[in-house]
Amino acid sequence: MKVLRNFTAGVAALAMGATMSAQADTWDMPTPYPDKTFHTENIIEFAKDVETATNGALTIKVHSAGSLFKHPEIKNAVRSGQVPVGEFFLSLLSNEHEAFGADSLPFLATNYDDAERLWAAQKPVITKLLDKQGLMPLYSVPWPPQGLYTNKEINSVADLKGLKFRAYNATLEKFAQLTGAAPTQVEVPDIPQAYTTGRVEAMITSPSTGANSKAWDFVSHYTHIQAWVPKNIVVINKSAWRKLDEATQAAVLDAAQKAEQRGWAMSKAETDAQIQVMQDNGVTIVNPPSEQLVQDLKAVGAEMLKDWKTAAGSEGEEILSAYGN
């Protein structure tokens, strides 16, 4: 009888293991940025948290640096179900609706406290817009405040006139046009080559991107204008989400909440650290920027906000009202 009981227990354990194996799932997750970028490091931790919390029932395989899908393709890859989850720069979608680009408006939110308030105001609107496309936001993490990279000192907006300007979304294209610069689309992995070949002569991006791209190889000046605090967002396909059992859904949401909190803390730590890295490698750090430049940029920002309000409609009004602007 004892042998029979042991045999029966063994069969049950094997059956349970087979069932767990059959239920185990692996999700491919495309991201646009290299492994050393803090956003990617945070996502790798998110994937580990999910795997641990689900006892391996759900594994997320991170494909960084646009290796699975290029940055502009990631959202639609998730929407179409080619992958269940992915990360992208939120304001890339501003050509779909202006509400997606609220965090890239110059001088609307220029520090982390304001950026957090803006995300709280923006999230309900973003959630509704994504829901219409069968998507659901999991979490969002900001980049450090955006600075200006050039090969000369910039003391006013007039100094930007005619420069080939990297624009990674519709908002920056408009910003470049209003400052007299010439916008050109360049993704993060291509920045060094774009400078080397003359496709780009100036850009506004985070200290993280500057340091990770080794900006000292192709620019001489970094001006800490703190123009805006844009965000990346991680979204999930709702059909894939509904296939998860309640326990797994709860584990994913818990890991997402931890990732958002951890990511914001990582972003804050990045700013001074990466500016120091650039300075240590020979980039001239201009901080604070000239009063004339700040005044000029705020005037550009005010004009862009006025146009944005018109284009964003009721969704824009909802965001600004909740934000207190």
N, C-alpha and C positions, 0 to 999 in steps of 0.2 A: 504493500500500500504506500509506504514511504517513497519507494522508487517511482510508483505511478504518480504520486503527488508532485514529485520533483520534475518528472517528465511533462506533466500537464502545465506546471508553472513555466517551464522552459518554452513550451510551445506558445503559451500565452504571451510571454515576453518577446519571442520572435515575431509573433503576429502584431504586437503593439509597435515593435520597431519598424516592421514593414509598413504599417499604416502611417507612422510618423514620417517615414521616408517618402511615401507616396504623396503625403500632404505637404512636404517641404517644397518651398518655392524659392527660386532665385530671380531677382529683379535686376535688370540692367538699368543703370542710372547715368545718363550723360551729363557732363558738366563742361563749361567752356574754358576753365582756367587750369594752369599747371598744378602739380602736387604741392609745391612750396607755397602757393597762395593760401592765405589763412581760410578763405571760404572753402577751398577743397579740403584742407586739413580738418575743418569743422564737419564737413559732409562725411569724411571717412570715419570720424568719431560717431556721427549719427548712424551710419551703417552698422558699426560695431554694437552700438546700443540696441538697435533693432534686433540684430541677430542674437544678442545675449538675452534680451527680454522675452524673445519668442522661443528660446531654447533651440535655435537653428531652424525653426519652421519657416522663417522668412529671412533670406539672405539678400543683401543689396550689394551688387557688384558695381563699383564706381569706375566710370570711364572718363578720365580727366582730359583737359587740354583739347577739347573738341575732337577726341580720337574716334568717337562713335558717330556723333552728329556735330556739324559745325554750329557755332553759337546761334545764328539766326534760324536754324532748323529745329532746335531743341523743343520749343513750345509745341510746334505742330507735330513733332514726333510723339510727344506725350498725348496730344489731343487725338491723334489717329490710332493710338494704341500700339504703335511700333515699340514703344517702351512705356512702362507704367508710371515712371517718375523721372523728373529732371530738374535742373537748375538753370536759370538764365537771368540776365540783367532786366529788371522789371520795366524800365522805361523804354526798352526795345519795342514794347507793344504800344507806344504812344501814337504810332501811325494807325492803330486800330481804334483807340479811344484816348483822348487827351488825359483822362483820369490816371492812366498808367504812368504818365510822366510827371506827376505832381512833385515827386521828390527830386527831379532834375531841373526844376525852375530856379534860376539864379537868385540867390539871396532870400529865398522864401524860408528855408530852414538850413542854417549854417553850422549848427552844433548838435551834439547828440541828444540833448534834452528836447530841443525843438524837433529833431528828426523822429524821436520816439512819439511825440505828440502827433506829428504828421502821419506816421504809420497807423496810429490808433484811429485817426480820422479817415485815412485812405482805405484801410483794410476792409470795412464793410462794403464799400463801393467796388473794390477790386474783386472781392469774393462773389458778388452778384454778376459782374461782367465775366469772370472766369466760369462760373456755373453754367452760363449760357453756352459755353463751349465744351461742357462735359469735364471741366477741370476743377480742382479744389486746392487752395493754397495750404501748404503744411507749415511753412515758416518763412521768415524774411530776415536778412542780416545786412546791415549797411556797410558800405565802404567808408574809409576815412574821408573827411572833407576834401573836396577836389581842389587841386592846385594847378598852376600854369607852368608848362615846360617849354622853354624856348632856347634859342642859341644867341640871345642877346637880352639885355635888360629891358623890361617892359614897364614904362612909367605912365602910360595912358592907353586907352583903347586905340588911339590913332596909330600906335606902334604895331598893332596887329594887322593893319591894313595890307592886303595883298599876300599875306602868308598862307601857305597851304596848311589847313587846319584839320586835324583828325576829328571826325564827327562819328560817334558810335550810336547815335539815335537821332530822331527827328528834331528833338529839342536843341541838341548841339548844332545841328545843321542850321537851324534858324539863328542860334546865337552867333555862329560864324558869319552868317550873312549880315547880321545887324552890326557886327564889328568891322565889316569890310574884309574879312578873311575869306579864303576859298575852301569850303568844306570838302573832305574826302573820307570815304568809309574805309576804316582799317580796324581789324580785330586785334585783340591783345597779343596773340602769338606773333603777329606780323609787324608789330611796332618797330623793332630794331631795323628790319630790312626796309620798311617804308621810309624811315629817316635816312638810311644809307643811300637809297636810290633817289631821294629827293621828292618822294610822293607826299611826305609830311615835313613841315617845318615848325609846327607848334601843336600843342595839345593840352587839354585839361583832363586830368585823371588823378587818381589817388596816389599818395606816397607809396602804397603797397605795389601798385602796378609799375610805378617808376623804378622802385628798387629791384623788383623781380625781373624787370626788363633790362636792368643795368643801364639806366638812363644816362649815366656818366659817359657811356661810349658814344652818345650821339647828341646830347644837349649840354649847355653850359650853365643855364640858370633854372632854378625852381622858385616860383613866386607863390607864397602861401596865402592865396586869396580866399580859401575856404568858401568856394562859390556855392556848393550844395552838398548834401549828404545822400547820395543815391543808394539804392538797395538791390541786392539779388533776391530772387524768390525761388522757393522750391515748391513745385506743384505736382499733383498726382492725378492720374486719370481716374475719373469717378467710377467707371465700369470695373477697373482693376480694384479700386477701393471697396466696392460692394461685394466683391468675391472673397474678401478677407472675413474671417469670423470676428466676433465682437472682441475677444481677448487680444487678437492680433492688431485690430484697429486701435484698441486702447494703448497697446505697446508702442505703436507707431506714433500716435499723438503725443504720448509721454516723451518719447525720444525727440520728437520735433520741438516740443516746448523747451527741453534741455538744450537742443542745438541753437534755438533762437537766443536764449539767455547767454549761452557760452559764446556764440558768434558776436553778439554786441560787445561783450567784454573783450574779445580778441580784437575787434575792430578798434576799440578805444586804445588798446595797448600798441596797435600798429602805427598810429600817426607819428608820434615823436620818435619811435624806434627807427622807422623807415626813412624819415627825414634825416636822421643822424647818419644812417647808412649812406645816403646820397652825399651828404656833406663830407663824410670820411673818404669818399671816393672822388672828391674834387668838384662836385656840383656847387655852384654859388647859391646859397639859400637867401632869398629876399623875404624877410619877415620882420616887421610888417611890410606890406606893399605900400606904394606911394599913395597919398591921399587922393591924388588925381585919378589914379587907376581905380581905386575903390569907388569913388564918386561916379566915374564913367560906367563901371560895371553895374552899379546899383541902378543907374538910369536905364541900361539895357534890360536888366531884370524887371524893372517896373513896366516897361513896354511889353515884354514877353508875358508877364502875368496878366496884363489887360487883355491881350489877344487870347491867352489861354482860357480865361474866364468865359469869353464868348464861345470858343470852340468846345469847351468841356461841358457846357450846358448845365442841366440840373445836377448831374453827377459832380461837376466841378463846384457848384454852389454848396452841395452837401459836404464835400471835403473841406472847403474853406470855412464853412460855418462851424463844423465840428472842431476844426483846427484853431478857430478864433481869429481868423484874418479878415 
